[in-house]
Amino acid sequence: MKDTKYKGLCAKLVAHLKEKGIKDQKVLNAINSTPRHLLFDLVFRDKFAYQDIAFPIGENQTISQPYTVAFQSELLHVKRGAKILEIGTGSGYQTAVLCELGAKVFSIERHKSLFQSAKLFLTQNNYRAQLFFGDGFLGKKVFAPFDSIIVTCGAPYVPEELKDQLKLGGRLVIPVGQGDVQQMMLIQRLSDSDYKETIYGEFKFVPMLKNINN
């Protein structure tokens, strides 16, 4: 992170994430390098940018809580050069963290205004992710298979299209549930037709939506 004003606040956030159980040092380093404050209006920046909270970004969406970003990133087991599909670009924060981890990121957003603002943020900060405006339930078959897929919104079910777009040995991290709270699920592809599912407890996400707003 270039902005020295926020380095101390970010370091405190990283220490907090370690206390909450995040162990992957690569993930912690990525969080520490990502300028989350640039995603906040100036009036909110000093107070909220490096708090471990979600925060509204418009379109009834939020910038994800840093702990949730770190937790999902840790479950992905990201290796440098890995091809990762993200469903729900949102603010671009999770996208940036994945880029800091060295991933080749493909990200889909269904809200045009968020797609445009995330693209601006990522471009201005030299994050080379490929962004798409579209329906995340469909994934991005043209670029499949993916080493990992991450869903950053609450899915009512696990889309078969996403499972099909995983490489053998690939990992899908997705919060599943139709209520206010979802179960974080890790799905590992063992063969063409076999998958292993592991549940990692309750999280709270905005819902994953199918129809596209133009």
Contacts in CASP RR format, 6 or more apart in sequence:
PFRMAT RR
TARGET T0000
AUTHOR 0000-0000-0000
METHOD contacts of the structure
MODEL  1
MKDTKYKGLCAKLVAHLKEKGIKDQKVLNAINSTPRHLLFDLVFRDKFAY
QDIAFPIGENQTISQPYTVAFQSELLHVKRGAKILEIGTGSGYQTAVLCE
LGAKVFSIERHKSLFQSAKLFLTQNNYRAQLFFGDGFLGKKVFAPFDSII
VTCGAPYVPEELKDQLKLGGRLVIPVGQGDVQQMMLIQRLSDSDYKETIY
GEFKFVPMLKNINN
1 7 0 8 1.000
1 10 0 8 1.000
1 32 0 8 1.000
1 33 0 8 1.000
1 34 0 8 1.000
1 35 0 8 1.000
2 35 0 8 1.000
3 35 0 8 1.000
3 37 0 8 1.000
6 35 0 8 1.000
6 37 0 8 1.000
6 49 0 8 1.000
6 50 0 8 1.000
9 37 0 8 1.000
9 49 0 8 1.000
9 50 0 8 1.000
10 31 0 8 1.000
10 32 0 8 1.000
10 36 0 8 1.000
10 50 0 8 1.000
11 32 0 8 1.000
12 50 0 8 1.000
13 31 0 8 1.000
13 50 0 8 1.000
13 51 0 8 1.000
13 52 0 8 1.000
13 66 0 8 1.000
14 28 0 8 1.000
14 31 0 8 1.000
14 32 0 8 1.000
16 52 0 8 1.000
17 28 0 8 1.000
17 31 0 8 1.000
17 52 0 8 1.000
17 66 0 8 1.000
17 67 0 8 1.000
17 70 0 8 1.000
18 28 0 8 1.000
20 52 0 8 1.000
20 67 0 8 1.000
22 28 0 8 1.000
22 67 0 8 1.000
22 70 0 8 1.000
22 71 0 8 1.000
22 74 0 8 1.000
23 74 0 8 1.000
24 73 0 8 1.000
24 74 0 8 1.000
26 78 0 8 1.000
26 101 0 8 1.000
27 70 0 8 1.000
27 73 0 8 1.000
27 74 0 8 1.000
27 78 0 8 1.000
27 97 0 8 1.000
27 101 0 8 1.000
28 70 0 8 1.000
29 100 0 8 1.000
30 73 0 8 1.000
30 97 0 8 1.000
30 98 0 8 1.000
30 100 0 8 1.000
30 101 0 8 1.000
31 66 0 8 1.000
31 69 0 8 1.000
31 70 0 8 1.000
31 97 0 8 1.000
33 100 0 8 1.000
34 93 0 8 1.000
34 96 0 8 1.000
34 97 0 8 1.000
34 100 0 8 1.000
35 96 0 8 1.000
35 125 0 8 1.000
36 49 0 8 1.000
36 50 0 8 1.000
36 63 0 8 1.000
36 66 0 8 1.000
36 93 0 8 1.000
37 45 0 8 1.000
37 49 0 8 1.000
37 50 0 8 1.000
38 121 0 8 1.000
38 125 0 8 1.000
39 49 0 8 1.000
39 57 0 8 1.000
39 63 0 8 1.000
39 91 0 8 1.000
39 92 0 8 1.000
39 93 0 8 1.000
39 121 0 8 1.000
40 48 0 8 1.000
40 49 0 8 1.000
40 55 0 8 1.000
40 63 0 8 1.000
44 55 0 8 1.000
48 55 0 8 1.000
50 66 0 8 1.000
52 65 0 8 1.000
52 66 0 8 1.000
52 67 0 8 1.000
53 65 0 8 1.000
54 62 0 8 1.000
54 63 0 8 1.000
54 64 0 8 1.000
54 65 0 8 1.000
54 68 0 8 1.000
55 62 0 8 1.000
55 63 0 8 1.000
56 62 0 8 1.000
57 63 0 8 1.000
57 90 0 8 1.000
57 91 0 8 1.000
57 114 0 8 1.000
58 113 0 8 1.000
58 114 0 8 1.000
59 111 0 8 1.000
59 113 0 8 1.000
59 114 0 8 1.000
59 213 0 8 1.000
60 206 0 8 1.000
61 90 0 8 1.000
61 91 0 8 1.000
61 111 0 8 1.000
61 114 0 8 1.000
61 206 0 8 1.000
62 206 0 8 1.000
63 90 0 8 1.000
63 91 0 8 1.000
63 92 0 8 1.000
63 93 0 8 1.000
64 91 0 8 1.000
64 93 0 8 1.000
64 94 0 8 1.000
64 152 0 8 1.000
68 203 0 8 1.000
68 205 0 8 1.000
69 93 0 8 1.000
69 94 0 8 1.000
69 97 0 8 1.000
70 97 0 8 1.000
71 184 0 8 1.000
71 200 0 8 1.000
71 203 0 8 1.000
72 94 0 8 1.000
72 150 0 8 1.000
72 152 0 8 1.000
72 173 0 8 1.000
72 184 0 8 1.000
73 94 0 8 1.000
73 97 0 8 1.000
73 98 0 8 1.000
73 101 0 8 1.000
73 150 0 8 1.000
75 171 0 8 1.000
75 173 0 8 1.000
75 184 0 8 1.000
75 186 0 8 1.000
75 200 0 8 1.000
76 84 0 8 1.000
76 98 0 8 1.000
76 148 0 8 1.000
76 150 0 8 1.000
76 171 0 8 1.000
76 173 0 8 1.000
77 148 0 8 1.000
77 171 0 8 1.000
78 84 0 8 1.000
78 98 0 8 1.000
78 101 0 8 1.000
78 102 0 8 1.000
78 103 0 8 1.000
78 148 0 8 1.000
79 147 0 8 1.000
80 101 0 8 1.000
80 102 0 8 1.000
80 103 0 8 1.000
81 102 0 8 1.000
81 103 0 8 1.000
81 104 0 8 1.000
82 102 0 8 1.000
82 103 0 8 1.000
82 104 0 8 1.000
82 147 0 8 1.000
82 148 0 8 1.000
83 103 0 8 1.000
83 104 0 8 1.000
83 106 0 8 1.000
83 143 0 8 1.000
83 146 0 8 1.000
83 147 0 8 1.000
84 98 0 8 1.000
84 103 0 8 1.000
84 104 0 8 1.000
84 105 0 8 1.000
84 106 0 8 1.000
84 146 0 8 1.000
84 147 0 8 1.000
84 148 0 8 1.000
84 149 0 8 1.000
84 150 0 8 1.000
85 106 0 8 1.000
85 107 0 8 1.000
85 108 0 8 1.000
85 139 0 8 1.000
85 140 0 8 1.000
85 143 0 8 1.000
85 144 0 8 1.000
85 146 0 8 1.000
85 148 0 8 1.000
85 149 0 8 1.000
85 150 0 8 1.000
85 162 0 8 1.000
85 165 0 8 1.000
86 94 0 8 1.000
86 95 0 8 1.000
86 98 0 8 1.000
86 105 0 8 1.000
86 106 0 8 1.000
86 107 0 8 1.000
86 108 0 8 1.000
86 149 0 8 1.000
86 150 0 8 1.000
86 151 0 8 1.000
86 152 0 8 1.000
87 107 0 8 1.000
87 108 0 8 1.000
87 136 0 8 1.000
87 139 0 8 1.000
87 149 0 8 1.000
87 150 0 8 1.000
87 151 0 8 1.000
87 152 0 8 1.000
87 153 0 8 1.000
87 162 0 8 1.000
87 208 0 8 1.000
88 107 0 8 1.000
88 108 0 8 1.000
88 109 0 8 1.000
88 110 0 8 1.000
88 136 0 8 1.000
88 151 0 8 1.000
88 152 0 8 1.000
88 153 0 8 1.000
88 208 0 8 1.000
89 95 0 8 1.000
89 107 0 8 1.000
89 108 0 8 1.000
89 109 0 8 1.000
89 114 0 8 1.000
89 115 0 8 1.000
89 118 0 8 1.000
89 131 0 8 1.000
90 109 0 8 1.000
90 111 0 8 1.000
90 114 0 8 1.000
90 118 0 8 1.000
90 152 0 8 1.000
91 114 0 8 1.000
91 117 0 8 1.000
91 118 0 8 1.000
91 121 0 8 1.000
92 107 0 8 1.000
92 118 0 8 1.000
92 121 0 8 1.000
92 122 0 8 1.000
94 150 0 8 1.000
94 152 0 8 1.000
95 105 0 8 1.000
95 107 0 8 1.000
95 118 0 8 1.000
95 122 0 8 1.000
95 127 0 8 1.000
95 129 0 8 1.000
95 131 0 8 1.000
96 121 0 8 1.000
96 122 0 8 1.000
96 125 0 8 1.000
96 127 0 8 1.000
98 105 0 8 1.000
98 129 0 8 1.000
98 150 0 8 1.000
99 105 0 8 1.000
99 122 0 8 1.000
99 127 0 8 1.000
99 128 0 8 1.000
99 129 0 8 1.000
103 148 0 8 1.000
105 129 0 8 1.000
105 130 0 8 1.000
106 129 0 8 1.000
106 130 0 8 1.000
106 132 0 8 1.000
106 140 0 8 1.000
106 143 0 8 1.000
106 146 0 8 1.000
107 118 0 8 1.000
107 129 0 8 1.000
107 130 0 8 1.000
107 131 0 8 1.000
107 132 0 8 1.000
108 131 0 8 1.000
108 132 0 8 1.000
108 133 0 8 1.000
108 134 0 8 1.000
108 135 0 8 1.000
108 136 0 8 1.000
108 139 0 8 1.000
108 140 0 8 1.000
109 115 0 8 1.000
109 118 0 8 1.000
109 131 0 8 1.000
109 132 0 8 1.000
109 133 0 8 1.000
109 134 0 8 1.000
110 133 0 8 1.000
110 134 0 8 1.000
110 135 0 8 1.000
110 136 0 8 1.000
110 209 0 8 1.000
110 211 0 8 1.000
110 212 0 8 1.000
110 213 0 8 1.000
111 213 0 8 1.000
112 133 0 8 1.000
112 213 0 8 1.000
112 214 0 8 1.000
115 131 0 8 1.000
115 133 0 8 1.000
118 131 0 8 1.000
119 131 0 8 1.000
122 129 0 8 1.000
122 131 0 8 1.000
130 143 0 8 1.000
132 140 0 8 1.000
133 212 0 8 1.000
134 212 0 8 1.000
135 210 0 8 1.000
135 211 0 8 1.000
135 212 0 8 1.000
136 159 0 8 1.000
136 208 0 8 1.000
137 159 0 8 1.000
137 161 0 8 1.000
137 162 0 8 1.000
137 208 0 8 1.000
137 210 0 8 1.000
138 159 0 8 1.000
138 161 0 8 1.000
139 149 0 8 1.000
139 159 0 8 1.000
139 161 0 8 1.000
139 162 0 8 1.000
139 165 0 8 1.000
140 165 0 8 1.000
141 161 0 8 1.000
141 165 0 8 1.000
144 164 0 8 1.000
144 165 0 8 1.000
144 166 0 8 1.000
145 165 0 8 1.000
145 166 0 8 1.000
145 167 0 8 1.000
146 165 0 8 1.000
146 166 0 8 1.000
146 167 0 8 1.000
146 170 0 8 1.000
147 167 0 8 1.000
147 170 0 8 1.000
147 171 0 8 1.000
148 166 0 8 1.000
148 170 0 8 1.000
148 171 0 8 1.000
148 172 0 8 1.000
148 173 0 8 1.000
149 162 0 8 1.000
149 165 0 8 1.000
149 166 0 8 1.000
149 171 0 8 1.000
149 172 0 8 1.000
149 173 0 8 1.000
149 174 0 8 1.000
150 172 0 8 1.000
150 173 0 8 1.000
150 174 0 8 1.000
151 162 0 8 1.000
151 172 0 8 1.000
151 173 0 8 1.000
151 174 0 8 1.000
151 175 0 8 1.000
151 208 0 8 1.000
152 205 0 8 1.000
153 175 0 8 1.000
153 205 0 8 1.000
153 206 0 8 1.000
153 207 0 8 1.000
153 208 0 8 1.000
153 209 0 8 1.000
154 174 0 8 1.000
154 175 0 8 1.000
154 176 0 8 1.000
154 177 0 8 1.000
154 182 0 8 1.000
154 205 0 8 1.000
154 206 0 8 1.000
154 207 0 8 1.000
154 208 0 8 1.000
155 174 0 8 1.000
155 175 0 8 1.000
155 176 0 8 1.000
155 177 0 8 1.000
155 182 0 8 1.000
155 208 0 8 1.000
156 176 0 8 1.000
156 177 0 8 1.000
156 178 0 8 1.000
156 207 0 8 1.000
156 208 0 8 1.000
157 176 0 8 1.000
157 177 0 8 1.000
158 172 0 8 1.000
158 174 0 8 1.000
158 176 0 8 1.000
158 185 0 8 1.000
158 187 0 8 1.000
162 172 0 8 1.000
162 174 0 8 1.000
163 172 0 8 1.000
163 187 0 8 1.000
163 189 0 8 1.000
163 195 0 8 1.000
166 172 0 8 1.000
166 187 0 8 1.000
166 189 0 8 1.000
167 189 0 8 1.000
168 189 0 8 1.000
168 190 0 8 1.000
168 191 0 8 1.000
168 192 0 8 1.000
169 188 0 8 1.000
169 189 0 8 1.000
169 190 0 8 1.000
170 188 0 8 1.000
170 189 0 8 1.000
171 186 0 8 1.000
171 187 0 8 1.000
171 188 0 8 1.000
171 189 0 8 1.000
172 185 0 8 1.000
172 186 0 8 1.000
172 187 0 8 1.000
172 188 0 8 1.000
172 189 0 8 1.000
173 184 0 8 1.000
173 185 0 8 1.000
173 186 0 8 1.000
173 187 0 8 1.000
174 184 0 8 1.000
174 185 0 8 1.000
174 187 0 8 1.000
175 182 0 8 1.000
175 183 0 8 1.000
175 184 0 8 1.000
175 185 0 8 1.000
175 203 0 8 1.000
175 205 0 8 1.000
176 182 0 8 1.000
176 183 0 8 1.000
176 185 0 8 1.000
177 183 0 8 1.000
180 204 0 8 1.000
181 202 0 8 1.000
181 203 0 8 1.000
181 204 0 8 1.000
182 202 0 8 1.000
182 203 0 8 1.000
182 204 0 8 1.000
182 205 0 8 1.000
183 199 0 8 1.000
183 200 0 8 1.000
183 201 0 8 1.000
183 202 0 8 1.000
183 203 0 8 1.000
184 199 0 8 1.000
184 200 0 8 1.000
184 201 0 8 1.000
184 202 0 8 1.000
184 203 0 8 1.000
185 197 0 8 1.000
185 198 0 8 1.000
185 199 0 8 1.000
185 200 0 8 1.000
186 197 0 8 1.000
186 198 0 8 1.000
186 200 0 8 1.000
187 195 0 8 1.000
187 196 0 8 1.000
187 197 0 8 1.000
188 195 0 8 1.000
188 196 0 8 1.000
188 198 0 8 1.000
189 195 0 8 1.000
190 196 0 8 1.000
END
